[in-house]
Amino acid sequence: MVELRVLETWLSPACRQAGVESGTHHMYYVYILRSEKDGNLYIGKTNNVERRLKEHNGGHTVSTKNRAPFSIFKIITCENEESARQIEKEYKKGYKREELKREIIGDVAEWPKAAPC
């Protein structure tokens, strides 16, 4: 029987550029980011939210590099990658999309009102 050992955790070039250190992550997360530039949302899944936020804000993600900086709007903890994939899909295309719109409207309703001119 051959013994397999992991000598080091592989990190993508984007991770290394963002200054992310390797580590072991077992949980998966669906994360929703809000662009501070245009107010639009980005929905994704990961096993390391901090790393992904650094990648998005560092311009290392093609689909979001022109919309940075981002802040975290919501994080959903999942038991595994498959459940994260399913929840991500629901937020992008399913009934959770409407739920998210209601949350945004509620969030906007709490913003301070502009003074009348």
C-alpha positions in Angstrom: 0.0 0.0 0.0 1.3 3.4 -0.9 1.2 6.2 1.7 0.1 9.6 0.3 1.2 12.7 2.1 0.2 16.3 1.4 3.4 18.2 1.5 1.8 21.6 1.2 -1.5 23.1 0.4 -1.7 24.5 -3.1 -2.7 28.1 -3.5 -3.7 29.8 -6.7 -1.6 32.8 -7.9 -4.5 35.1 -7.0 -4.4 33.8 -3.4 -0.7 34.3 -3.2 -1.0 37.8 -4.6 -3.7 38.6 -2.1 -1.4 37.5 0.8 -3.4 34.5 1.8 -1.8 31.8 3.8 -2.6 28.1 3.3 -4.8 26.4 5.9 -7.4 23.7 6.3 -11.0 24.7 6.0 -13.8 22.2 6.3 -17.0 24.3 6.2 -18.3 26.0 3.0 -20.0 29.3 2.8 -22.3 31.1 0.4 -21.3 34.8 0.5 -23.0 37.9 -0.8 -20.9 40.9 -1.3 -22.1 44.5 -2.0 -20.0 46.7 -4.2 -19.3 50.0 -2.5 -18.7 51.4 -6.0 -22.1 50.6 -7.7 -24.2 49.0 -4.9 -24.7 45.8 -6.9 -24.3 42.4 -5.3 -22.1 39.4 -6.1 -23.0 35.9 -4.9 -20.4 33.2 -4.6 -19.4 30.1 -2.6 -16.1 29.3 -0.9 -14.5 27.5 2.0 -12.7 30.7 3.1 -14.7 34.0 3.0 -11.8 36.1 4.2 -9.6 34.9 1.3 -12.3 35.5 -1.3 -13.1 39.0 0.0 -9.3 39.8 -0.3 -9.3 38.4 -3.8 -12.4 40.4 -4.9 -11.1 43.6 -3.3 -7.6 43.1 -4.7 -8.9 42.9 -8.3 -7.9 39.3 -8.7 -11.4 38.1 -9.8 -12.2 39.0 -13.4 -15.9 39.3 -13.0 -15.7 41.8 -10.1 -12.4 43.7 -10.5 -14.0 46.9 -11.9 -16.6 47.0 -9.1 -14.3 46.9 -6.0 -14.2 47.6 -3.1 -16.7 45.2 -1.7 -18.2 44.7 1.8 -19.9 41.6 3.1 -23.7 41.8 2.9 -24.5 38.2 4.1 -22.8 34.9 4.8 -24.6 31.5 4.9 -22.7 28.6 6.6 -23.1 25.2 4.8 -22.0 21.7 5.9 -20.3 20.9 2.6 -19.6 22.1 -0.9 -22.7 20.5 -2.5 -25.1 22.2 -0.1 -23.2 25.5 -0.7 -23.6 25.0 -4.5 -27.3 24.4 -4.1 -27.9 27.4 -1.9 -25.7 29.6 -4.2 -27.9 28.5 -7.1 -31.1 29.4 -5.1 -29.8 32.8 -4.4 -28.8 33.4 -8.0 -31.8 32.0 -9.8 -34.4 30.7 -7.3 -36.8 31.8 -4.7 -34.0 33.1 -2.4 -33.4 35.8 -5.0 -36.7 37.4 -4.1 -35.9 37.0 -0.4 -32.6 38.8 -1.0 -34.4 41.6 -2.8 -36.7 42.1 0.2 -33.6 42.2 2.5 -32.0 44.8 0.3 -35.2 46.9 0.3 -35.3 46.7 4.1 -31.7 47.6 4.3 -32.2 50.6 2.0 -35.2 51.7 4.2 -32.9 52.0 7.1 -30.4 54.3 5.3 -30.5 57.9 6.6 -32.8 60.1 4.6 -31.3 63.0 2.7 -32.1 66.5 3.9 -34.6 68.3 1.8 -33.2 70.9 -0.6 
